[in-house]
Amino acid sequence: MNDDHADDTLLICRALGGVPSATAARMVGLDATGGDFAATVDGAEVAVRLAWSAPLTERAQVRHEVVRMYREARARLGAPAEGEGTGR
């Protein structure tokens, strides 16, 4: 997630995590109910917790939830989801 999708993680934290001025973000953990992120705001790291749409019971569900959050973040910012229809 962090190596391949740093820009997506930042977008999610800005739009859904309440840190619109974040300059960087990374996922630092997850559990059945949500994902934990560290966002950089004004040079300091801030904890951001985002809930999944429902509790997860299988590892494969994590990707689905992150993609959902990415698309929701793009929609909140008024931009269509990149890669729409490509499985992203």
PDB file as gemmi writes it, atoms N, CA and C in Angstrom:
CRYST1    1.000    1.000    1.000  90.00  90.00  90.00 P 1                      
ATOM      1  N   MET A   1       0.832  -1.199   0.000  1.00  0.00           N  
ATOM      2  CA  MET A   1       0.000   0.000   0.000  1.00  0.00           C  
ATOM      3  C   MET A   1       0.869   1.252   0.000  1.00  0.00           C  
ATOM      4  N   ASN A   2       1.788   1.350   0.928  1.00  0.00           N  
ATOM      5  CA  ASN A   2       2.570   2.574   1.051  1.00  0.00           C  
ATOM      6  C   ASN A   2       3.517   2.795  -0.120  1.00  0.00           C  
ATOM      7  N   ASP A   3       4.156   1.744  -0.595  1.00  0.00           N  
ATOM      8  CA  ASP A   3       5.109   1.898  -1.692  1.00  0.00           C  
ATOM      9  C   ASP A   3       4.423   2.152  -3.022  1.00  0.00           C  
ATOM     10  N   ASP A   4       3.340   1.443  -3.281  1.00  0.00           N  
ATOM     11  CA  ASP A   4       2.684   1.519  -4.589  1.00  0.00           C  
ATOM     12  C   ASP A   4       1.589   2.571  -4.690  1.00  0.00           C  
ATOM     13  N   HIS A   5       1.040   2.998  -3.561  1.00  0.00           N  
ATOM     14  CA  HIS A   5      -0.138   3.869  -3.604  1.00  0.00           C  
ATOM     15  C   HIS A   5      -0.044   5.058  -2.654  1.00  0.00           C  
ATOM     16  N   ALA A   6       1.123   5.655  -2.554  1.00  0.00           N  
ATOM     17  CA  ALA A   6       1.319   6.779  -1.633  1.00  0.00           C  
ATOM     18  C   ALA A   6       0.389   7.948  -1.948  1.00  0.00           C  
ATOM     19  N   ASP A   7       0.223   8.274  -3.223  1.00  0.00           N  
ATOM     20  CA  ASP A   7      -0.657   9.388  -3.596  1.00  0.00           C  
ATOM     21  C   ASP A   7      -2.108   9.078  -3.265  1.00  0.00           C  
ATOM     22  N   ASP A   8      -2.519   7.838  -3.464  1.00  0.00           N  
ATOM     23  CA  ASP A   8      -3.892   7.439  -3.145  1.00  0.00           C  
ATOM     24  C   ASP A   8      -4.142   7.512  -1.641  1.00  0.00           C  
ATOM     25  N   THR A   9      -3.154   7.079  -0.858  1.00  0.00           N  
ATOM     26  CA  THR A   9      -3.272   7.127   0.596  1.00  0.00           C  
ATOM     27  C   THR A   9      -3.403   8.571   1.068  1.00  0.00           C  
ATOM     28  N   LEU A  10      -2.624   9.453   0.498  1.00  0.00           N  
ATOM     29  CA  LEU A  10      -2.710  10.864   0.848  1.00  0.00           C  
ATOM     30  C   LEU A  10      -4.081  11.429   0.491  1.00  0.00           C  
ATOM     31  N   LEU A  11      -4.578  11.099  -0.672  1.00  0.00           N  
ATOM     32  CA  LEU A  11      -5.898  11.557  -1.104  1.00  0.00           C  
ATOM     33  C   LEU A  11      -6.984  11.078  -0.131  1.00  0.00           C  
ATOM     34  N   ILE A  12      -6.919   9.819   0.264  1.00  0.00           N  
ATOM     35  CA  ILE A  12      -7.892   9.260   1.201  1.00  0.00           C  
ATOM     36  C   ILE A  12      -7.844  10.014   2.526  1.00  0.00           C  
ATOM     37  N   CYS A  13      -6.665  10.239   3.047  1.00  0.00           N  
ATOM     38  CA  CYS A  13      -6.550  10.945   4.330  1.00  0.00           C  
ATOM     39  C   CYS A  13      -7.013  12.392   4.227  1.00  0.00           C  
ATOM     40  N   ARG A  14      -6.688  13.046   3.142  1.00  0.00           N  
ATOM     41  CA  ARG A  14      -7.142  14.431   2.961  1.00  0.00           C  
ATOM     42  C   ARG A  14      -8.661  14.524   2.897  1.00  0.00           C  
ATOM     43  N   ALA A  15      -9.267  13.679   2.078  1.00  0.00           N  
ATOM     44  CA  ALA A  15     -10.707  13.782   1.835  1.00  0.00           C  
ATOM     45  C   ALA A  15     -11.565  13.143   2.917  1.00  0.00           C  
ATOM     46  N   LEU A  16     -11.125  12.033   3.464  1.00  0.00           N  
ATOM     47  CA  LEU A  16     -11.959  11.285   4.412  1.00  0.00           C  
ATOM     48  C   LEU A  16     -11.456  11.349   5.848  1.00  0.00           C  
ATOM     49  N   GLY A  17     -10.202  11.704   6.027  1.00  0.00           N  
ATOM     50  CA  GLY A  17      -9.604  11.662   7.358  1.00  0.00           C  
ATOM     51  C   GLY A  17      -9.567  12.969   8.111  1.00  0.00           C  
ATOM     52  N   GLY A  18     -10.110  14.009   7.513  1.00  0.00           N  
ATOM     53  CA  GLY A  18     -10.160  15.282   8.218  1.00  0.00           C  
ATOM     54  C   GLY A  18      -8.845  16.036   8.277  1.00  0.00           C  
ATOM     55  N   VAL A  19      -7.932  15.719   7.363  1.00  0.00           N  
ATOM     56  CA  VAL A  19      -6.649  16.418   7.321  1.00  0.00           C  
ATOM     57  C   VAL A  19      -6.392  16.941   5.901  1.00  0.00           C  
ATOM     58  N   PRO A  20      -7.201  17.905   5.445  1.00  0.00           N  
ATOM     59  CA  PRO A  20      -7.086  18.377   4.060  1.00  0.00           C  
ATOM     60  C   PRO A  20      -5.750  19.018   3.717  1.00  0.00           C  
ATOM     61  N   SER A  21      -5.000  19.444   4.711  1.00  0.00           N  
ATOM     62  CA  SER A  21      -3.714  20.079   4.433  1.00  0.00           C  
ATOM     63  C   SER A  21      -2.534  19.115   4.570  1.00  0.00           C  
ATOM     64  N   ALA A  22      -2.811  17.831   4.707  1.00  0.00           N  
ATOM     65  CA  ALA A  22      -1.736  16.840   4.816  1.00  0.00           C  
ATOM     66  C   ALA A  22      -0.853  16.873   3.574  1.00  0.00           C  
ATOM     67  N   THR A  23       0.436  16.683   3.782  1.00  0.00           N  
ATOM     68  CA  THR A  23       1.392  16.677   2.674  1.00  0.00           C  
ATOM     69  C   THR A  23       1.927  15.279   2.390  1.00  0.00           C  
ATOM     70  N   ALA A  24       1.679  14.342   3.292  1.00  0.00           N  
ATOM     71  CA  ALA A  24       2.089  12.953   3.112  1.00  0.00           C  
ATOM     72  C   ALA A  24       1.211  12.093   4.010  1.00  0.00           C  
ATOM     73  N   ALA A  25       1.101  10.821   3.650  1.00  0.00           N  
ATOM     74  CA  ALA A  25       0.323   9.895   4.481  1.00  0.00           C  
ATOM     75  C   ALA A  25       0.783   8.479   4.188  1.00  0.00           C  
ATOM     76  N   ARG A  26       0.650   7.641   5.196  1.00  0.00           N  
ATOM     77  CA  ARG A  26       0.980   6.230   5.033  1.00  0.00           C  
ATOM     78  C   ARG A  26       0.074   5.401   5.927  1.00  0.00           C  
ATOM     79  N   MET A  27      -0.205   4.187   5.497  1.00  0.00           N  
ATOM     80  CA  MET A  27      -0.989   3.266   6.322  1.00  0.00           C  
ATOM     81  C   MET A  27      -0.037   2.635   7.330  1.00  0.00           C  
ATOM     82  N   VAL A  28      -0.447   2.632   8.596  1.00  0.00           N  
ATOM     83  CA  VAL A  28       0.417   2.087   9.637  1.00  0.00           C  
ATOM     84  C   VAL A  28      -0.169   0.858  10.325  1.00  0.00           C  
ATOM     85  N   GLY A  29      -1.418   0.555  10.021  1.00  0.00           N  
ATOM     86  CA  GLY A  29      -2.026  -0.623  10.625  1.00  0.00           C  
ATOM     87  C   GLY A  29      -3.458  -0.785  10.175  1.00  0.00           C  
ATOM     88  N   LEU A  30      -4.020  -1.919  10.537  1.00  0.00           N  
ATOM     89  CA  LEU A  30      -5.424  -2.177  10.226  1.00  0.00           C  
ATOM     90  C   LEU A  30      -5.914  -3.303  11.110  1.00  0.00           C  
ATOM     91  N   ASP A  31      -7.218  -3.353  11.250  1.00  0.00           N  
ATOM     92  CA  ASP A  31      -7.862  -4.453  11.951  1.00  0.00           C  
ATOM     93  C   ASP A  31      -9.214  -4.677  11.303  1.00  0.00           C  
ATOM     94  N   ALA A  32     -10.048  -5.456  11.914  1.00  0.00           N  
ATOM     95  CA  ALA A  32     -11.326  -5.813  11.311  1.00  0.00           C  
ATOM     96  C   ALA A  32     -12.264  -4.633  11.132  1.00  0.00           C  
ATOM     97  N   THR A  33     -12.079  -3.559  11.904  1.00  0.00           N  
ATOM     98  CA  THR A  33     -13.026  -2.449  11.844  1.00  0.00           C  
ATOM     99  C   THR A  33     -12.520  -1.209  11.116  1.00  0.00           C  
ATOM    100  N   GLY A  34     -11.223  -1.130  10.821  1.00  0.00           N  
ATOM    101  CA  GLY A  34     -10.740   0.054  10.121  1.00  0.00           C  
ATOM    102  C   GLY A  34      -9.245   0.056   9.882  1.00  0.00           C  
ATOM    103  N   GLY A  35      -8.800   1.118   9.218  1.00  0.00           N  
ATOM    104  CA  GLY A  35      -7.393   1.298   8.916  1.00  0.00           C  
ATOM    105  C   GLY A  35      -6.821   2.473   9.673  1.00  0.00           C  
ATOM    106  N   ASP A  36      -5.566   2.335  10.073  1.00  0.00           N  
ATOM    107  CA  ASP A  36      -4.851   3.402  10.775  1.00  0.00           C  
ATOM    108  C   ASP A  36      -3.809   3.995   9.843  1.00  0.00           C  
ATOM    109  N   PHE A  37      -3.779   5.315   9.796  1.00  0.00           N  
ATOM    110  CA  PHE A  37      -2.865   6.042   8.929  1.00  0.00           C  
ATOM    111  C   PHE A  37      -2.087   7.060   9.752  1.00  0.00           C  
ATOM    112  N   ALA A  38      -0.935   7.441   9.257  1.00  0.00           N  
ATOM    113  CA  ALA A  38      -0.163   8.544   9.814  1.00  0.00           C  
ATOM    114  C   ALA A  38      -0.061   9.578   8.711  1.00  0.00           C  
ATOM    115  N   ALA A  39      -0.593  10.768   8.964  1.00  0.00           N  
ATOM    116  CA  ALA A  39      -0.562  11.853   7.990  1.00  0.00           C  
ATOM    117  C   ALA A  39       0.360  12.952   8.498  1.00  0.00           C  
ATOM    118  N   THR A  40       1.079  13.570   7.585  1.00  0.00           N  
ATOM    119  CA  THR A  40       1.947  14.688   7.951  1.00  0.00           C  
ATOM    120  C   THR A  40       1.200  15.985   7.704  1.00  0.00           C  
ATOM    121  N   VAL A  41       1.014  16.751   8.779  1.00  0.00           N  
ATOM    122  CA  VAL A  41       0.317  18.037   8.724  1.00  0.00           C  
ATOM    123  C   VAL A  41       1.206  19.071   9.402  1.00  0.00           C  
ATOM    124  N   ASP A  42       1.577  20.110   8.676  1.00  0.00           N  
ATOM    125  CA  ASP A  42       2.460  21.158   9.201  1.00  0.00           C  
ATOM    126  C   ASP A  42       3.730  20.577   9.804  1.00  0.00           C  
ATOM    127  N   GLY A  43       4.275  19.567   9.148  1.00  0.00           N  
ATOM    128  CA  GLY A  43       5.535  18.977   9.570  1.00  0.00           C  
ATOM    129  C   GLY A  43       5.439  17.967  10.704  1.00  0.00           C  
ATOM    130  N   ALA A  44       4.252  17.751  11.243  1.00  0.00           N  
ATOM    131  CA  ALA A  44       4.074  16.801  12.340  1.00  0.00           C  
ATOM    132  C   ALA A  44       3.183  15.647  11.896  1.00  0.00           C  
ATOM    133  N   GLU A  45       3.457  14.476  12.447  1.00  0.00           N  
ATOM    134  CA  GLU A  45       2.641  13.321  12.111  1.00  0.00           C  
ATOM    135  C   GLU A  45       1.388  13.297  12.982  1.00  0.00           C  
ATOM    136  N   VAL A  46       0.250  13.043  12.321  1.00  0.00           N  
ATOM    137  CA  VAL A  46      -1.056  13.016  12.976  1.00  0.00           C  
ATOM    138  C   VAL A  46      -1.696  11.653  12.712  1.00  0.00           C  
ATOM    139  N   ALA A  47      -2.267  11.052  13.745  1.00  0.00           N  
ATOM    140  CA  ALA A  47      -2.944   9.767  13.581  1.00  0.00           C  
ATOM    141  C   ALA A  47      -4.315   9.982  12.943  1.00  0.00           C  
ATOM    142  N   VAL A  48      -4.637   9.126  11.985  1.00  0.00           N  
ATOM    143  CA  VAL A  48      -5.934   9.162  11.307  1.00  0.00           C  
ATOM    144  C   VAL A  48      -6.493   7.738  11.332  1.00  0.00           C  
ATOM    145  N   ARG A  49      -7.703   7.597  11.811  1.00  0.00           N  
ATOM    146  CA  ARG A  49      -8.380   6.290  11.841  1.00  0.00           C  
ATOM    147  C   ARG A  49      -9.597   6.367  10.934  1.00  0.00           C  
ATOM    148  N   LEU A  50      -9.701   5.440   9.987  1.00  0.00           N  
ATOM    149  CA  LEU A  50     -10.838   5.390   9.079  1.00  0.00           C  
ATOM    150  C   LEU A  50     -11.509   4.021   9.182  1.00  0.00           C  
ATOM    151  N   ALA A  51     -12.813   4.032   9.394  1.00  0.00           N  
ATOM    152  CA  ALA A  51     -13.563   2.797   9.539  1.00  0.00           C  
ATOM    153  C   ALA A  51     -13.886   2.190   8.185  1.00  0.00           C  
ATOM    154  N   TRP A  52     -13.869   0.856   8.122  1.00  0.00           N  
ATOM    155  CA  TRP A  52     -14.341   0.159   6.936  1.00  0.00           C  
ATOM    156  C   TRP A  52     -15.861   0.307   6.876  1.00  0.00           C  
ATOM    157  N   SER A  53     -16.446  -0.002   5.750  1.00  0.00           N  
ATOM    158  CA  SER A  53     -17.900   0.096   5.603  1.00  0.00           C  
ATOM    159  C   SER A  53     -18.624  -0.969   6.428  1.00  0.00           C  
ATOM    160  N   ALA A  54     -17.929  -2.044   6.745  1.00  0.00           N  
ATOM    161  CA  ALA A  54     -18.444  -3.131   7.589  1.00  0.00           C  
ATOM    162  C   ALA A  54     -17.227  -3.881   8.126  1.00  0.00           C  
ATOM    163  N   PRO A  55     -17.366  -4.568   9.239  1.00  0.00           N  
ATOM    164  CA  PRO A  55     -16.231  -5.343   9.755  1.00  0.00           C  
ATOM    165  C   PRO A  55     -15.732  -6.365   8.725  1.00  0.00           C  
ATOM    166  N   LEU A  56     -14.419  -6.488   8.624  1.00  0.00           N  
ATOM    167  CA  LEU A  56     -13.812  -7.409   7.666  1.00  0.00           C  
ATOM    168  C   LEU A  56     -13.531  -8.750   8.333  1.00  0.00           C  
ATOM    169  N   THR A  57     -13.735  -9.802   7.576  1.00  0.00           N  
ATOM    170  CA  THR A  57     -13.476 -11.144   8.095  1.00  0.00           C  
ATOM    171  C   THR A  57     -12.417 -11.882   7.293  1.00  0.00           C  
ATOM    172  N   GLU A  58     -12.048 -11.336   6.131  1.00  0.00           N  
ATOM    173  CA  GLU A  58     -11.047 -11.970   5.275  1.00  0.00           C  
ATOM    174  C   GLU A  58     -10.069 -10.920   4.758  1.00  0.00           C  
ATOM    175  N   ARG A  59      -8.819 -11.320   4.620  1.00  0.00           N  
ATOM    176  CA  ARG A  59      -7.770 -10.407   4.170  1.00  0.00           C  
ATOM    177  C   ARG A  59      -8.086  -9.764   2.822  1.00  0.00           C  
ATOM    178  N   ALA A  60      -8.672 -10.517   1.912  1.00  0.00           N  
ATOM    179  CA  ALA A  60      -8.981 -10.009   0.568  1.00  0.00           C  
ATOM    180  C   ALA A  60      -9.938  -8.816   0.606  1.00  0.00           C  
ATOM    181  N   GLN A  61     -10.697  -8.672   1.663  1.00  0.00           N  
ATOM    182  CA  GLN A  61     -11.645  -7.563   1.776  1.00  0.00           C  
ATOM    183  C   GLN A  61     -10.944  -6.221   1.972  1.00  0.00           C  
ATOM    184  N   VAL A  62      -9.717  -6.242   2.458  1.00  0.00           N  
ATOM    185  CA  VAL A  62      -8.989  -4.993   2.698  1.00  0.00           C  
ATOM    186  C   VAL A  62      -8.835  -4.212   1.397  1.00  0.00           C  
ATOM    187  N   ARG A  63      -8.408  -4.864   0.352  1.00  0.00           N  
ATOM    188  CA  ARG A  63      -8.222  -4.183  -0.938  1.00  0.00           C  
ATOM    189  C   ARG A  63      -9.528  -3.550  -1.408  1.00  0.00           C  
ATOM    190  N   HIS A  64     -10.613  -4.294  -1.292  1.00  0.00           N  
ATOM    191  CA  HIS A  64     -11.920  -3.770  -1.699  1.00  0.00           C  
ATOM    192  C   HIS A  64     -12.254  -2.498  -0.918  1.00  0.00           C  
ATOM    193  N   GLU A  65     -12.004  -2.502   0.361  1.00  0.00           N  
ATOM    194  CA  GLU A  65     -12.324  -1.336   1.189  1.00  0.00           C  
ATOM    195  C   GLU A  65     -11.430  -0.140   0.868  1.00  0.00           C  
ATOM    196  N   VAL A  66     -10.157  -0.386   0.611  1.00  0.00           N  
ATOM    197  CA  VAL A  66      -9.255   0.713   0.261  1.00  0.00           C  
ATOM    198  C   VAL A  66      -9.667   1.318  -1.080  1.00  0.00           C  
ATOM    199  N   VAL A  67     -10.030   0.486  -2.038  1.00  0.00           N  
ATOM    200  CA  VAL A  67     -10.511   0.997  -3.331  1.00  0.00           C  
ATOM    201  C   VAL A  67     -11.793   1.791  -3.136  1.00  0.00           C  
ATOM    202  N   ARG A  68     -12.690   1.304  -2.289  1.00  0.00           N  
ATOM    203  CA  ARG A  68     -13.929   2.034  -2.000  1.00  0.00           C  
ATOM    204  C   ARG A  68     -13.620   3.404  -1.411  1.00  0.00           C  
ATOM    205  N   MET A  69     -12.696   3.440  -0.446  1.00  0.00           N  
ATOM    206  CA  MET A  69     -12.331   4.720   0.170  1.00  0.00           C  
ATOM    207  C   MET A  69     -11.695   5.668  -0.853  1.00  0.00           C  
ATOM    208  N   TYR A  70     -10.854   5.125  -1.734  1.00  0.00           N  
ATOM    209  CA  TYR A  70     -10.233   5.938  -2.772  1.00  0.00           C  
ATOM    210  C   TYR A  70     -11.296   6.570  -3.668  1.00  0.00           C  
ATOM    211  N   ARG A  71     -12.243   5.771  -4.099  1.00  0.00           N  
ATOM    212  CA  ARG A  71     -13.304   6.287  -4.971  1.00  0.00           C  
ATOM    213  C   ARG A  71     -14.176   7.297  -4.239  1.00  0.00           C  
ATOM    214  N   GLU A  72     -14.472   7.041  -2.977  1.00  0.00           N  
ATOM    215  CA  GLU A  72     -15.248   7.993  -2.183  1.00  0.00           C  
ATOM    216  C   GLU A  72     -14.480   9.303  -2.011  1.00  0.00           C  
ATOM    217  N   ALA A  73     -13.188   9.209  -1.784  1.00  0.00           N  
ATOM    218  CA  ALA A  73     -12.356  10.412  -1.639  1.00  0.00           C  
ATOM    219  C   ALA A  73     -12.367  11.225  -2.931  1.00  0.00           C  
ATOM    220  N   ARG A  74     -12.198  10.564  -4.076  1.00  0.00           N  
ATOM    221  CA  ARG A  74     -12.230  11.266  -5.368  1.00  0.00           C  
ATOM    222  C   ARG A  74     -13.579  11.950  -5.570  1.00  0.00           C  
ATOM    223  N   ALA A  75     -14.664  11.251  -5.228  1.00  0.00           N  
ATOM    224  CA  ALA A  75     -16.002  11.823  -5.396  1.00  0.00           C  
ATOM    225  C   ALA A  75     -16.193  13.040  -4.494  1.00  0.00           C  
ATOM    226  N   ARG A  76     -15.717  12.969  -3.273  1.00  0.00           N  
ATOM    227  CA  ARG A  76     -15.845  14.113  -2.351  1.00  0.00           C  
ATOM    228  C   ARG A  76     -15.094  15.330  -2.854  1.00  0.00           C  
ATOM    229  N   LEU A  77     -14.009  15.071  -3.569  1.00  0.00           N  
ATOM    230  CA  LEU A  77     -13.211  16.170  -4.110  1.00  0.00           C  
ATOM    231  C   LEU A  77     -13.707  16.611  -5.485  1.00  0.00           C  
ATOM    232  N   GLY A  78     -14.783  15.963  -5.956  1.00  0.00           N  
ATOM    233  CA  GLY A  78     -15.391  16.365  -7.222  1.00  0.00           C  
ATOM    234  C   GLY A  78     -14.656  15.856  -8.437  1.00  0.00           C  
ATOM    235  N   ALA A  79     -13.892  14.789  -8.290  1.00  0.00           N  
ATOM    236  CA  ALA A  79     -13.161  14.222  -9.425  1.00  0.00           C  
ATOM    237  C   ALA A  79     -13.601  12.782  -9.633  1.00  0.00           C  
ATOM    238  N   PRO A  80     -13.802  12.362 -10.872  1.00  0.00           N  
ATOM    239  CA  PRO A  80     -14.168  10.960 -11.105  1.00  0.00           C  
ATOM    240  C   PRO A  80     -13.002  10.055 -10.701  1.00  0.00           C  
ATOM    241  N   ALA A  81     -13.304   8.846 -10.316  1.00  0.00           N  
ATOM    242  CA  ALA A  81     -12.272   7.892  -9.911  1.00  0.00           C  
ATOM    243  C   ALA A  81     -11.398   7.556 -11.099  1.00  0.00           C  
ATOM    244  N   GLU A  82     -10.080   7.661 -10.912  1.00  0.00           N  
ATOM    245  CA  GLU A  82      -9.147   7.254 -11.957  1.00  0.00           C  
ATOM    246  C   GLU A  82      -9.236   5.761 -12.134  1.00  0.00           C  
ATOM    247  N   GLY A  83      -9.027   5.299 -13.356  1.00  0.00           N  
ATOM    248  CA  GLY A  83      -9.031   3.871 -13.615  1.00  0.00           C  
ATOM    249  C   GLY A  83     -10.405   3.254 -13.535  1.00  0.00           C  
ATOM    250  N   GLU A  84     -11.447   4.064 -13.567  1.00  0.00           N  
ATOM    251  CA  GLU A  84     -12.801   3.529 -13.495  1.00  0.00           C  
ATOM    252  C   GLU A  84     -12.983   2.459 -14.551  1.00  0.00           C  
ATOM    253  N   GLY A  85     -13.411   1.291 -14.145  1.00  0.00           N  
ATOM    254  CA  GLY A  85     -13.602   0.195 -15.061  1.00  0.00           C  
ATOM    255  C   GLY A  85     -12.360  -0.636 -15.303  1.00  0.00           C  
ATOM    256  N   THR A  86     -11.233  -0.299 -14.650  1.00  0.00           N  
ATOM    257  CA  THR A  86     -10.009  -1.059 -14.854  1.00  0.00           C  
ATOM    258  C   THR A  86      -9.682  -1.941 -13.653  1.00  0.00           C  
ATOM    259  N   GLY A  87     -10.592  -1.999 -12.686  1.00  0.00           N  
ATOM    260  CA  GLY A  87     -10.352  -2.860 -11.546  1.00  0.00           C  
ATOM    261  C   GLY A  87      -9.656  -2.176 -10.400  1.00  0.00           C  
ATOM    262  N   ARG A  88      -9.334  -0.926 -10.541  1.00  0.00           N  
ATOM    263  CA  ARG A  88      -8.646  -0.205  -9.478  1.00  0.00           C  
ATOM    264  C   ARG A  88      -9.606   0.161  -8.400  1.00  0.00           C  
TER     265      ARG A  88                                                      
END                                                                             
